[in-house]
Amino acid sequence: MKVISVILAFCLSLAFGQTFTNPIFWEDLADLDVLRVNNTFYYTSSTMHYSPGAPILQSYDLISWEYISHAVPTLNWGSKYNLVGGQAYVKGIYASTLRYRQSNGLWYWIGCIEYSTTYVFTAPSVTGPWTQTASISTCYYDAGLLIDDDDTMYVAYGNTNINVAQLSSNGLSQVKTQQVFASTVGSIEGSRMYKVNGKYYIFNTLPASAEYVLQASSPFGPYTQKLLESNVGTPVSGAGIPHQGGIVDTPSGQWYYMAFIDNYPGGRTPVLAPITWGSDGFPVLTTSNGAWPKSEAYPLSQHNLTNPLGTDSFSGTSLSAQWEWNHNPDTTKFTVNNGLTLRTATVTSDLYKARNTLTHRIYGPKSRGTIALTISSMASGDRAGLAMLRDSSAYVAVVNNGGTFRVSQVSGLTMDSTWNTVSTGSEVAGVNLPGGTTKVWFRATADISPTGKTASFQYSTDGTTFSNIGNSYSLNTTWEFFMGYRYGIFNYATSALGGSVTVSSFDMEAA
């Protein structure tokens, strides 16, 4: 019966012409964990130094996703996460795990921070409020949480040597942990743990080219290993091989593997493909001519949610879940109230050290991000604008030079291999604004595809006619920073605090 229902669903999807294209969501959402609760799918990903951390998205068809919350409201792991006395670039949250526990109605997020301590956050609703409820001294590196049929909670984790920990009845402490598998194929990691048809499975990646599956009849093994895929062709020209991620089933019993591809300069983006189960109980990936499918039939009836494109006018009194700050913000230095007011929070000449830079993932493969900026309350020396933000950055900004307002396009901001600033950049082009100008519009046009990898900047004084400023900027495609480029809205002081700007809107549209 299950086979018939799967075939019927597939045929209906074809009949109605519903197909999706990989990547399913061209935004930087790496190290994903995906799950289903009843008829709703949920997704979380790595955020490193961005705050709030661990975004949570929801979907009803596995293709259309919307941001609904974050599992980690603040990165409370030292002052460096506030950009005070140091920095936390490429630290923080990665390869964490999210599950819903029906027995007590709680959501659990679990992640290890800086290879040291594991933190447990819980919430009565997926939208919060999320609170840190426990810490565990064992580092659950690349954690994968399983809540068993008998309600016992297990976490698979590790690198090369894969371990399984059993948690206490409330899920807030460790009962025991033991090694369950030693890799002979290399440094496998990225654990995701499941129970399917009475068998226990741990999915592991061999970065960044293969995915292996461990199978056992007990959570503590013994496990046998089988290759799921290796060096499979990518669905995006110039991108990496699909790997890591996890599996999820639909209410009707279809199974899918959601992996991600290294898709720089835009980051790591999710891709989806069906799987079936072989006679040996191991999953089998559905490919297209030996490659990851570029398109497939919709898993379920199409259910479109909030479009990531469009305009955010910062209505209400809080930011929507699609926004994240570069490190924890100084909450006394910004206000959301039918517009975003950014008061200068740092005196610096270095954008990488400036607090309260607000970031937004760039929609690929090509998009434009535009901000409307009221500048009449800027103090002398203040610098505010829109960046293409990563370890190599560029931006367009307005600078208050003692009462003369100048639009400046700056390139060449760079970090070293430990993410300390090497260069704060230099002006490529600039133009003084007419006296009395109180509002400007800045735009970044970005091609974040692996074959495009360029950005350009524009400005306007009326919001209608835009002029190019500076040269085309080549985007960095190296992977070591992990996070892809983001739009970054900033305002910092170079002389003294006290100035402010108001962002009345942010608009992102396909380019």
N, C-alpha and C positions, 0 to 999 in steps of 0.2 A: 504493500500500500504506500509506504514512504517513497519508494522508487517512482511509482506512478504519479504521486503528488509533485515530486520534484520535476519530472518530465513535463507534467501539465503546466506547472508554473513557468517553466522555461519556455514552453511553446506559446503560452499566453503572452509572455513578455515579447517574444518575437512577433506575434500576431499584431500587437499594438505598436510595434516599432520602437519600443523603448530600449535604447542602448545608452551606455555611458562610455566615456573615454578616460583612459588613464593619463596622468594622475587624476584621481577623483576630485581632489581639492588642491589646487596649485598654490599652497602656502606652506611655510616652513613649520611642520608639525612632526618632529622626529621622535624616535624611540617610543612609538605609540603603544598604548594598551587599549584594546577595544573589547567591549562586552555588550551583552543584551540583557535588559530587565523587562520582562513581559514583551511588549511590542516596540520598545524604544531602545535604540542603540546609544552607547556612550563611548567617549574617546578622550584620552588624556595624552599629554606629550611632554617632552623636555622643554625647559625654559632657561636653564642655567642661571644667569645673573639677573634675569628680568623678573619684575615684581608687579603684581602678585604672580605666584608661580603655579605650575601644573594646571593649565587651562582645561576646562571640561566642556566638551561639545556634545550635542545630541543630534540624532537623526532617526528617521522612520523608514528609510530605504537604503541606508549604507552609502548613499552617494551625496545627498544634499545634507550639509552639516551647518549648525549654528552654534556660536559660543554662548554658554549660559552661566558659567561661573569659573572660579579657580579654587582648587583644593587647599592651596597654601596662601593665605591672605597676605602674609608678610614674611620675609626671609630673616628670621630672628636667630642668626648664627654668627653674630659679631658685627662690630662697627664697620668693617670693610664692606659689608653688604649695603651700608648706607653711603658708600663713597666717602667715608670719614676715616682718616688715618690709613688709607689703603684702598684696594679695589678687589672685587670678587669676580672679575671676568673669567668665564669658562669654568666657574665653580657652581655650587648650588644644585639645582634640580636636573637630574637626567635619569632616564630608564627607571621610572617609578611605576607603581601599580595601583589600580583602582578597582574596587569591588563593592557590591551591595550585599549586605547580610540580612536575609529575610527574617531570621529568628528574632532579631532585636530592632529591626528597622533602621539600622545605621549604615552609612556609607563609610568606607575605609580607604584612605590613601596612605601608602607606605613607600618611603624612599630613604636611601642612604645619602648622607651629605659629606662630601670631601673624604670619602673612603674611611670614615670614622664611625659615626653614630647613625643609627636608623631612627627615623621619626615616624610616628603614627598620628595622622590627623583623622578626625571623624566628624560626621555631620548627620543630623536627622533628616535632611533633604539634600539632594544633589546640588541644589543651589545655595546650601548653607543654612545657618552659619557654620563654617568650618573652624575647628579649634584643634590645637595640638593637645593630644590626650596622653601621649606616652613617648618615651624614648627607649631604645634598646641598644645596648653597648655593642652588639654584633653588627657589623656592616653587612646589610643585605644588598650586596653589589648587583645592580641590574635585577631588581626584584620582580617576581611574578607570584601573585597571591591566588591561592585556590581555597574556596570554602567548600568542603566536601559534603557529601550527601548527609552525613551524620552531624554536620555543622562544625566539624573540626577545621581549624584554619592552618594552612601550610604556606610557606614561602620558599620558592625555589630561587637560588641566587648563586653567584660565583663567576669566576673566570678560569677557564681550563678545568679546574676541579669544581664540579657542580654539587651544591649542597641543598638540603631541604631542612627547613626549620619548622617545628611544630609550635604554634602559639598557644597561650593560655586560653581559657574558655571565653574571656572577654576580648581576646585579640590584642592585648596591650603589653604582653611580656612573652618571653621565650621559655618554653618548657624544655625543649632539647633541639639540637641541630646535629646533623651528621652529613658527611660526604656520601653522595650516592653514585657519582660517576667521575671517572678521570679520563679526560679527552686524550686521544691518540692522533687527532686530526689537526690539532692546533689550538689556539686560544679562543675557545667558544665562550659566548657570553649572551647577554640579552634574554635571560630566562623568562618564559611564560609557561605557567603550569595549568593543566586542564585535567578533567576526568570525563571520558567519553566512553559510553557503553561498558562501564565497569573497569576500564583501563586508565592508568595515569600516564600523562604525557607531559614532557618538558621540551619546549621548543627553544633552540639555541641558534644563534648566528655565528658564522665564522666570518668576521668582518673583512671586507664588505662585499663578499662574493657568493656566500652559500648559506643555506639553512638546514640544520639537522634536527631530528626529532628523536627523543628518548621515550621508550615505552616500558611500563612495568605494571604488575598486578597489585603493587603496594606503593604508597607514597615514598617509602624509603628504599625501594628497589627490591631485587637487582634490576637495573635498566639495560635495555638493549638499544642500540643506536642505528638509525637509518637516515640516509641523505634524502631530503625533500627536494632540493634544487641547488644547482651550482652553475654559476656563470651563464644563467639564462639571459637571453637577449632582453634589452631594456625597451620599454615602450616609448621612451623619449630620446630622440637623437642627441648623443653627446653626454647623456646622463649615466649614472652608475647602475649596478646590478641590483635588482630587488632583493632585499634581505631584511632580517629582524622582523619586528611586529608581532602579530598574533592571529588567532583564528576566532571565528564567531559563527554562530548558526542563526538562521532565520526561524520564525515561529513554525514554519512548515517543514523544517528539517534540512534545508540546504546549508552547506558549509562553505565558508569563504576564508581565504588567507589574505590578510591585509598587511602588506610589507611597506617599506619605503625605499626610495631611490635617492642617492646622492645627486642632487639636482642643482648644483652651485652654478651661479652665485646666489640663487634664491634660497638655498637651504636643502632640507631633506623633506620630500613630499610623498604622501601616501598613494599607494597603488593597490588595486584589488583584483583578485582572480578566484574562480571557484576551485574547490578541492572535493575529491571523493575519498572514500575509504577502501583500501585494498583488502584482499582476503586475509592478509597478515595483520590487519588492524592498524596499519600505518596509513597516514594521509597521502594522497596522490594529487599533485598540482595539475590543473588543467592549463595547457599551454596552447599557443597558436603557432604552428609551424616551428615548434621547438623554442619559441620565445614567449615572454610574458605578453598576454593579449593587450593590444592597443585599445580595443573596445570589446564590450561584452553586453549581453542582455542584462537589463536591470534585475537585481536580486528580488525586488518587490515592486509593487505599483509605485510609480513615481510620486514623491511627496516633497515638493519644494518648500524650503524654509527661508529664513531671512537671507537675502542676497548679500554676499560680502561686499559687493560693489554698491555705491550710492553715497549719500551725504549724511554725516553725523554733525548735527548742530549743537551737540552737547546740552541737550534739553535735560530738565530735571536737575538733580543735585549730586549725581554720581556718574562715573564713567561706565560705559558698557563693557562687557566682558572681553571684547576684542582688543582692548588696550592694555599695555603693560609698560611700566616704567623701566628705564635703565637703572638697575639697583633700586632699593627702597627709596621712595620719595620723602622729602620733608613735607609732611602733610599740612604744615602751617603756611606753606608757600604756594598753594594752588587752591582754586575754588572752581567748582562746577555749578553754574547757575544760569542756564540758558546761554551758554558760552563757557569757555575754559580760560580762566585768568591765571597766568603764570607769573608769579612774582619772583624776582631773581633770588636764588637760593645759595649760590656759590660765587665767590670772587675768584676768577681763574682766567687763564688764556687758553685753556685746554678743554675742548668739548668732552673728551673722555672722562674728565674729572668733574664736570658740571652736573650737579644734582638736578632732578626733576626734568630730565629729557623723556618725553612720552613717546612710545614707539608703537608702530602698527605693522603687522606683517604685510608684505607686498604681494599682491595678487598677480600670478603669472599666467601665461609667459610674459605678457606686456601689460602694463597699466600706468596710469597717471595718478599721482597724489597731489591734491591742491589744498592749501590752507588759506583762509582769509584772516588777516592779522591787523588788529588795531594797535598802533605804535605810539600814540600820543602821550602815554605815561612812561615811556622809556627814559631812564636816566643816562647821563653822559657816560660813555664807555660800554653801555649794554649792547649785547649782540643776540639777536633772536631770528630764528628761521627754520628751515626744513632741510634735513640731512638725509643722505643715503648712508646709513649707519652700519658699520661693521669694523673689523680690525684695520681695514683701509677705507677711508671715508672721504666724502666731499659734501658740501652744502651750499645753499644760497641763503643769505641772511641780510637783515637790515642792521646797520651799525650806527649808533648815535655818537658822532664825533663832535662833541661839544656843541650840540644843537644843529649840526649839519647831518642829515640822515642820508646814508649811502647804502645802496644795494651792492653786496659783495658776494661773488662766487669764489669759494675757497676749495682747493683740492690738496691732496697730499697728506692728509691726516693718517698717520700710521702707528701701529704698535709693533713691539718686538715679540719674540716667541714666548715671553712670560707675561704678555699683555700689558706692559708698561709703555707709555707714550714715547715714541721716537721723534715724531714730528707733529706739531699742531697745525700744519698746513700753511699755505700762502695764497694770497689773492691771485686768481687767474684773470678776473675781469671785474670791473665795478663801474657804477654810475651814481652820481648824486641825485637825490630825489628833489623835485621842485619844493620850494618853501611852502609850508602849510600842509604838506601831505600827512594825513592821519591814518591812512589804511593802505595796506599793500596785500597782494596775493602772490604766493610763491607756489611753484609747481615743480615736481620732479617727475620726469618721464623715464620709466625704467623697462628695459628688456632683461629679465632675469633668467632667460633660457640659457642653457649651456653653450648654445651657438651664437647667442646675441650678446649678452654680458656687457651692456653699455647703459649709461644713463645720461640725461641732459637736464638742464635747469632753465626755468623760465620765470618771469615776474610780470606783474601787471599793477597799474594804479587805479584801474576801474573794474577789475574782475571780468572783463570781456576780451580785451585785446592783450595778448601775452607776447612778450619779447624774449628771445633767447638771450642767455647770458653765459659766458664762458664757453668751454669746449666740451665735446662729448667725453664722458668720463668712463674709463675702462674699469669694470667691476672685478674684484678679486675672486677667483674661483678655488683657492686652496681650501682644504677641509678642516684644518687644525682648529680654527675658531668655532667650528661646529655650527653655530647659529648662522643663518643666512642674512642677507641684507634686509634692513627694515627702514621704513620711513620713520624719521625721528624729528619731533617738534621740540625746540629748545629755546630757552631764554636764560642767559647768564650774564653776570656783571664782570667787567674787567677792572673797575675802579672801586665801586662801593655798592652795597645792597640798597634796595629801596625802589627800584624801577619795576615796571610790569608791562605785560602785553596781554591782550585778550584775543583768543582764537575763537572766532564766531562760527567757523565750520571747517570740517575736513571732508573732502570729496575724493573718492577713489573710483576710477572708471577704467574700463578696458581701453588699451591704446592700440 
